[in-house]
Amino acid sequence: MQPMANEQNQAAFSSVKSYKVIFPVLIGLGVVVYMFWGETHSMTSALQNVKMSWQFWGFLLLAVLFMLGRDAGYVWRIRTLSDNQLTWLQSLRIIILWEFTSAITPSAVGGTSLAILYVNKEGVNLGKSSAMVMATSLLDELYFVLMFPLLWLVIPNDMLFHVSSSAVGQGLMVVTLVGYSIKLAWVLILAYGLFFNPQGLRWLIVTIFSLPFLRRWKNGAIKTGDEVVISARELRVKPFGFWFKSSLATFLSWSSRYLVVNALFMAFFAVHDHLLIFGRQLVMWIMMLVSPTPGGSGFAEFVFKEFLGDFIPVAGLTLALALLWRIITYYLYLIVGVVVVPGWIKNKFGKK
């Protein structure tokens, strides 16, 4: 069994290539150059008028702290899901590895394909590792499933999807609804499988991937079905406190992520509608689900300009804020991942 496991691990990590780190950076910067071509002069002028006061630096620091708060929520959650079997350091290491994988894979794929291996290699048995990753997926998607309709109730539709072009706004709303429908369907299917009928969900997954045009992924579907059954055994017996703490950590983590933009904006100008900015960011993240590029590169920058540009009073600042936002929320994870991942792989799998 050990040689087969090593082959699977080698195959899993074969997707982590150096060019996959450079590729999303080039896409994102390319889109930024394309969108903001000719605005560099206005950006320079706008930045020269920014007062580098204690308030400016304070809100920039707050933006970074919100991002760290997002990671702290993830670390707290993964440790809670392990029933405190993982140490704080192990939990932090897993989150760094997971975020790095998410940053170099398409948003629709994310980093979950390797997450089970990351948890397992930190000393958690395979069954529990599968359950933990399944639980994070369920909790993450549940956040969007619940928060989006709540925000839509309190924020008028014409404000939530208002952009410079009504046609673009309608198109983005359609993309959002498609992304939300996918998330809702996944939450319902996963919850049904984990808590009511794991064998039935396994049968459904395997049956779907037995179709001629999907048969090439059948082995992976069988593995996923087995993970659902194993995870169900682990998760169905967890007490209320387990789910409460995990849900609270999830809420704090995602909410902190969205507050990064609020803090960035406040560093440069007065902000009057924090809830609308928060709501539009949640919509942006739902739309990024359908992005085919690693980490949503390119698409994220485009949506930032379309969805948040009208809050920025000086046109030249849009480019600077888009770059700052991606540095704090995305590019830093690429840099940290490049530093951490090789050493972790060497430590867990040996020099080979």
FIPA-835669 format. One record per residue (C-alpha): z negated, y, x; residue in one letter. Coordinates in Angstrom, 2 decimals, padded with zeros to 5 digits. Each point is the difference from the previous one (the first is absolute). Layout:
<sites>
SITE        w        v        u  r
SITE        Z        Y        X  A
...
</sites>
This chain:
<sites>
SITE        w        v        u  r
SITE   000.00   000.00   000.00  M
SITE  -000.76   002.40   002.84  Q
SITE   003.58   000.13   001.39  P
SITE   001.34   000.71  -003.50  M
SITE  -002.56   002.79  -000.47  A
SITE   000.98   001.51   003.33  N
SITE   003.68  -000.09  -001.00  E
SITE  -000.83   001.77  -003.27  Q
SITE  -002.02   002.64   001.83  N
SITE   002.82   000.53   002.48  Q
SITE   002.50   000.36  -002.85  A
SITE  -002.28   002.44  -001.79  A
SITE  -000.35   002.25   003.03  F
SITE   003.71  -000.21   000.84  S
SITE   000.48   002.82  -002.53  S
SITE  -002.24   002.36   002.01  V
SITE   002.52   001.46   002.43  K
SITE  -000.14   003.22   002.02  S
SITE   003.16   001.36  -001.60  Y
SITE  -001.68  -000.27  -003.40  K
SITE  -002.48   002.63   001.17  V
SITE   002.73   002.40   001.13  I
SITE   002.28  -000.61  -002.99  F
SITE  -002.19   001.59  -002.73  P
SITE  -000.77   002.99   002.23  V
SITE   003.71   000.64   000.53  L
SITE   000.70  -000.34  -003.74  I
SITE  -002.77   002.42  -000.95  G
SITE   000.88   002.60   002.62  L
SITE   003.70  -000.36  -000.84  G
SITE  -000.64   000.76  -003.66  V
SITE  -002.22   002.94   000.93  V
SITE   002.74   001.46   002.23  V
SITE   002.61  -000.52  -002.73  Y
SITE  -002.13   001.57  -002.77  M
SITE  -001.33   002.91   001.98  F
SITE   003.01   000.79   002.19  W
SITE   000.15   003.75   000.38  G
SITE  -003.65   000.53  -000.98  E
SITE  -001.51  -000.31   003.48  T
SITE   000.19   003.76   000.53  H
SITE  -001.78   000.70  -003.29  S
SITE  -002.59  -002.65   000.91  M
SITE  -000.69   001.72   003.31  T
SITE  -000.40   003.34  -001.77  S
SITE  -002.26  -001.53  -002.66  A
SITE  -002.23  -001.67   002.59  L
SITE  -000.34   003.25   001.93  Q
SITE  -001.51   001.58  -003.11  N
SITE  -002.58  -002.77  -000.44  V
SITE  -003.48   001.17   000.96  K
SITE  -001.67  -002.52   002.33  M
SITE  -003.45   000.66  -001.48  S
SITE  -002.97  -002.33  -000.28  W
SITE   001.14  -000.64  -003.58  Q
SITE   003.43  -001.16   001.21  F
SITE  -001.44  -002.45   002.53  W
SITE  -002.69  -001.07  -002.42  G
SITE   002.50  -001.09  -002.66  F
SITE   002.17  -001.76   002.60  L
SITE  -003.09  -001.90   001.09  L
SITE  -000.76  -000.76  -003.65  L
SITE   003.50  -001.49  -000.40  A
SITE  -000.64  -002.33   002.93  V
SITE  -003.44  -000.90  -001.38  L
SITE   001.56  -000.89  -003.37  F
SITE   002.37  -002.36   001.81  M
SITE  -002.91  -001.52   001.89  L
SITE  -001.78  -000.29  -003.35  G
SITE   002.93  -002.00  -001.28  R
SITE  -000.36  -002.41   002.93  D
SITE  -003.77  -000.14  -000.46  A
SITE   000.52  -001.07  -003.61  G
SITE   002.37  -002.75   001.10  Y
SITE  -002.42  -001.20   002.69  V
SITE  -002.88  -000.04  -002.48  W
SITE   002.11  -001.92  -002.51  R
SITE   001.26  -002.69   002.38  I
SITE  -003.55  -000.59   001.24  R
SITE  -001.28  -000.20  -003.59  T
SITE   002.75  -002.45  -000.93  L
SITE  -001.05  -002.19   002.94  S
SITE  -003.58  -000.05  -001.36  D
SITE  -000.97   001.84   003.21  N
SITE   001.24  -002.89   002.13  Q
SITE   002.16   002.47   001.92  L
SITE  -001.73   002.57   002.18  T
SITE   000.84   003.71  -000.34  W
SITE   002.01  -000.20   003.24  L
SITE   001.97  -003.04  -001.17  Q
SITE   000.67   001.69  -003.32  S
SITE   001.27   003.14   001.76  L
SITE   002.26  -002.09   002.23  R
SITE   001.52  -001.80  -003.00  I
SITE   000.71   003.30  -001.77  I
SITE   001.71   001.44   003.09  I
SITE   002.17  -003.11   000.33  L
SITE   000.77   000.01  -003.71  W
SITE   000.92   003.69  -000.10  E
SITE   002.23  -000.38   003.03  F
SITE   001.87  -002.87  -001.64  T
SITE   000.37   002.04  -003.18  S
SITE   001.37   002.91   002.03  A
SITE   002.85  -002.04   001.51  I
SITE   001.01  -001.90  -003.14  T
SITE   001.63   001.28  -003.21  P
SITE  -002.45   001.42  -002.55  S
SITE   000.99  -002.72  -002.48  A
SITE  -001.11  -002.64   002.54  V
SITE  -003.07   001.60   001.54  G
SITE  -002.24  -001.75   002.54  G
SITE  -001.38  -002.79  -002.18  T
SITE   002.29  -002.66   001.46  S
SITE  -002.06   000.03   003.22  L
SITE  -003.33   001.13  -001.47  A
SITE  -001.22  -003.53  -000.71  I
SITE   000.64  -000.92   003.64  L
SITE  -001.87   003.11   001.21  Y
SITE  -003.07  -000.88  -002.08  V
SITE   000.16  -003.70   000.88  N
SITE   000.19   000.70   003.73  K
SITE  -003.18   002.08  -000.24  E
SITE  -001.91  -003.15  -000.98  G
SITE   000.38  -000.20  -003.80  V
SITE   001.24  -003.33  -001.34  N
SITE   003.51  -000.13  -001.41  L
SITE  -001.02  -000.37  -003.65  G
SITE  -002.30   003.00   000.10  K
SITE   002.56   002.03   001.98  S
SITE   002.57  -000.62  -002.73  S
SITE  -002.49   001.00  -002.68  A
SITE  -000.89   003.23   001.81  M
SITE   003.63   001.07   000.38  V
SITE   000.77  -000.89  -003.63  M
SITE  -003.02   002.04  -001.11  A
SITE   001.09   003.06   002.02  T
SITE   003.46  -000.21  -001.54  S
SITE  -001.46  -000.21  -003.50  L
SITE  -002.42   002.90   000.56  L
SITE   002.61   002.26   001.61  D
SITE   002.51  -000.48  -002.79  E
SITE  -002.72   000.33  -002.64  L
SITE  -000.82   003.47   001.37  Y
SITE   003.56   001.15  -000.73  F
SITE   000.21  -001.81  -003.32  V
SITE  -003.12   001.81  -001.27  L
SITE   000.31   003.39   001.69  M
SITE   003.64   000.76  -000.82  F
SITE  -000.35  -000.02  -003.82  P
SITE  -003.29   001.91   000.25  L
SITE   001.62   002.76   002.06  L
SITE   003.04  -000.02  -002.29  W
SITE  -002.32   000.66  -002.94  L
SITE  -001.60   003.09   001.56  V
SITE   003.08   001.37   001.83  I
SITE   003.01   000.95  -002.17  P
SITE   003.14  -001.98   000.72  N
SITE   002.06   003.11   000.77  D
SITE  -002.53   000.97   002.69  M
SITE  -000.49  -003.44   001.53  L
SITE   003.74  -000.53   000.55  F
SITE   001.09   003.61   000.39  H
SITE   002.38   000.50   002.95  V
SITE   002.74   002.52   000.85  S
SITE   002.68  -002.09  -001.73  S
SITE  -000.62  -001.47  -003.45  S
SITE   002.42  -002.86   000.78  A
SITE  -001.95  -000.88   003.15  V
SITE  -003.24   000.24  -001.98  G
SITE   001.30  -002.43  -002.63  Q
SITE   001.19  -002.36   002.72  G
SITE  -003.37   000.05   001.75  L
SITE  -001.76  -000.65  -003.31  M
SITE   002.19  -003.07  -000.55  V
SITE  -000.79  -001.24   003.52  V
SITE  -003.72   000.55  -000.70  T
SITE   000.12  -001.94  -003.26  L
SITE   001.84  -002.87   001.69  V
SITE  -002.58  -000.08   002.79  G
SITE  -002.87   000.18  -002.50  Y
SITE   001.50  -002.82  -002.09  S
SITE   000.19  -002.20   003.10  I
SITE  -003.63   000.76   000.86  K
SITE  -001.18  -000.62  -003.59  L
SITE   001.89  -003.30  -000.20  A
SITE  -001.44  -001.12   003.34  W
SITE  -003.57   000.88  -001.06  V
SITE   000.32  -001.89  -003.28  L
SITE   001.59  -003.06   001.60  I
SITE  -002.44  -000.09   002.92  L
SITE  -003.07   000.52  -002.20  A
SITE   001.16  -002.75  -002.37  Y
SITE   000.61  -002.38   002.90  G
SITE  -003.23   000.72   001.86  L
SITE  -002.40   000.02  -002.94  F
SITE   001.59  -002.13  -002.74  F
SITE   002.78  -002.38   001.09  N
SITE   000.64  -000.26   003.77  P
SITE   001.92  -003.27  -000.32  Q
SITE   002.22   001.53  -002.67  G
SITE   000.79   002.99   002.22  L
SITE   000.75  -002.30   002.91  R
SITE   002.42  -001.97  -002.19  W
SITE   001.69   003.23  -001.16  L
SITE   000.45   001.31   003.57  I
SITE   001.42  -003.28   001.28  V
SITE   002.29  -000.35  -003.05  T
SITE   001.43   003.49   000.43  I
SITE   000.71  -000.58   003.68  F
SITE   001.62  -003.34  -000.76  S
SITE   002.95   001.87  -001.52  L
SITE   003.17  -000.37   002.11  P
SITE   000.17   003.64   001.16  F
SITE  -003.72   000.05   000.91  L
SITE  -000.34  -003.49   001.47  R
SITE   000.04   001.21   003.61  R
SITE  -003.47   001.52  -000.61  W
SITE  -001.44  -003.04  -001.80  K
SITE  -002.21  -001.13   002.90  N
SITE  -001.59   003.44   000.14  G
SITE  -000.46  -000.05  -003.78  A
SITE  -001.76  -003.37   000.20  I
SITE  -002.33   001.42   002.65  K
SITE  -000.70   003.05  -002.17  T
SITE  -000.72  -002.23  -003.00  G
SITE  -002.44  -002.05   002.04  D
SITE  -001.72   003.20   001.16  E
SITE  -000.40   001.10  -003.64  V
SITE  -001.71  -003.29  -000.90  V
SITE  -002.30   000.17   003.04  I
SITE  -000.80   003.66  -000.63  S
SITE  -000.83  -000.67  -003.65  A
SITE  -002.72  -002.45   001.01  R
SITE  -001.57   002.64   002.23  E
SITE   000.28   003.04  -002.27  L
SITE  -000.86  -001.37  -003.44  R
SITE  -003.65  -000.57   000.96  V
SITE  -000.64   003.43   001.53  K
SITE  -002.77   002.10  -001.63  P
SITE   000.41   003.42  -001.60  F
SITE  -001.45   001.79   003.04  G
SITE   002.72  -001.44   002.22  F
SITE   002.75   001.43  -002.19  W
SITE  -001.80   003.30  -000.58  F
SITE  -000.40   000.76   003.70  K
SITE   003.56  -001.12   000.78  S
SITE   001.39   002.14  -002.84  S
SITE  -002.04   003.04   001.09  L
SITE   001.23  -000.38   003.58  A
SITE   003.58  -000.22  -001.29  T
SITE  -000.40   003.15  -002.11  F
SITE  -001.52   001.97   002.88  L
SITE   002.66  -001.20   002.42  S
SITE   003.07   000.89  -002.06  W
SITE  -001.47   003.26  -001.30  S
SITE  -000.81   001.09   003.57  S
SITE   003.60  -000.69   000.99  R
SITE   001.32   002.38  -002.66  Y
SITE  -002.49   002.75   000.81  L
SITE   001.53   000.30   003.49  V
SITE   002.81   002.19  -001.38  V
SITE  -002.44   002.17  -001.96  N
SITE  -001.93   000.70   003.20  A
SITE   003.19   000.67   001.99  L
SITE   001.21   002.51  -002.57  F
SITE  -003.36   001.78  -000.01  M
SITE   000.27   000.48   003.77  A
SITE   003.15   002.11  -000.49  F
SITE  -000.36   001.66  -003.42  F
SITE  -002.14   000.18  -003.14  A
SITE   000.28  -003.00  -002.36  V
SITE  -000.51   000.46  -003.74  H
SITE   000.89  -003.37  -001.56  D
SITE  -001.54  -002.85   001.98  H
SITE   000.31  -002.53  -002.83  L
SITE   003.78   000.50  -000.32  L
SITE   000.49  -000.40   003.76  I
SITE  -002.14  -003.15  -000.11  F
SITE   001.98  -001.35  -002.96  G
SITE   003.36   000.61   001.63  R
SITE  -001.10  -001.85   003.11  Q
SITE  -000.95  -003.03  -002.07  L
SITE   003.45   000.15  -001.61  V
SITE   001.57   000.27   003.46  M
SITE  -001.77  -003.15   001.12  W
SITE   001.17  -001.94  -003.04  I
SITE   003.58   001.09   000.73  M
SITE  -000.33  -001.11   003.63  M
SITE  -000.42  -003.57  -001.25  L
SITE   003.77  -000.21  -000.48  V
SITE   000.80   001.54   003.39  S
SITE   001.92  -002.46   002.22  P
SITE  -000.94   001.75   003.27  T
SITE  -003.02  -000.85   002.19  P
SITE  -003.07   001.87  -001.21  G
SITE   002.20   001.96  -002.41  G
SITE   001.46   001.97   002.94  S
SITE   002.56   002.55  -001.10  G
SITE  -000.72  -000.48  -003.68  F
SITE  -003.57   001.28   000.43  A
SITE   001.18   003.18   001.71  E
SITE   002.62   000.59  -002.71  F
SITE  -002.50  -000.47  -002.82  V
SITE  -002.54   002.22   001.78  F
SITE   002.46   002.89  -000.03  K
SITE   001.12  -000.60  -003.59  E
SITE  -003.44  -000.67  -001.50  F
SITE  -002.29   002.26   002.00  L
SITE   002.33   002.72   001.29  G
SITE  -000.54   002.28  -003.00  D
SITE  -003.72   000.29   000.86  F
SITE   000.83   001.46   003.41  I
SITE   000.41   003.80  -000.24  P
SITE   001.93   000.38   003.27  V
SITE   003.15  -002.11   000.36  A
SITE  -000.33  -000.35   003.74  G
SITE  -003.35  -001.76  -000.36  L
SITE   001.47  -002.95  -001.88  T
SITE   001.41  -001.56   003.18  L
SITE  -003.22   000.51   001.96  A
SITE  -002.15  -001.47  -002.79  L
SITE   002.31  -002.99  -000.51  A
SITE  -000.23  -000.83   003.69  L
SITE  -003.77   000.51   000.12  L
SITE  -000.44  -002.21  -003.08  W
SITE   002.02  -002.85   001.50  R
SITE  -001.71   000.29   003.39  I
SITE  -003.45  -000.32  -001.56  I
SITE   000.84  -002.64  -002.62  T
SITE   002.68  -002.08   001.73  Y
SITE   001.01   000.62   003.63  Y
SITE  -003.57  -000.27   001.28  L
SITE  -000.13  -003.58  -001.32  Y
SITE   003.12  -000.85   001.98  L
SITE  -001.58   001.36   003.18  I
SITE  -003.36  -001.72  -000.52  V
SITE   001.74  -003.24  -000.99  G
SITE   002.13  -000.03   003.17  V
SITE  -003.23   000.26   002.01  V
SITE  -002.06  -002.58  -001.96  V
SITE   002.48  -002.69  -001.10  V
SITE   001.18  -001.35   003.40  P
SITE  -003.57  -000.44   001.25  G
SITE  -001.06  -001.67  -003.24  W
SITE   002.92  -002.45   000.10  I
SITE  -000.72  -000.84   003.64  K
SITE  -003.69  -000.54  -000.77  N
SITE   000.61  -002.21  -003.05  K
SITE   003.06  -001.94   001.12  F
SITE  -000.13   000.08   003.81  G
SITE   002.46   001.48   002.48  K
SITE   002.92  -001.99  -001.38  K
</sites>
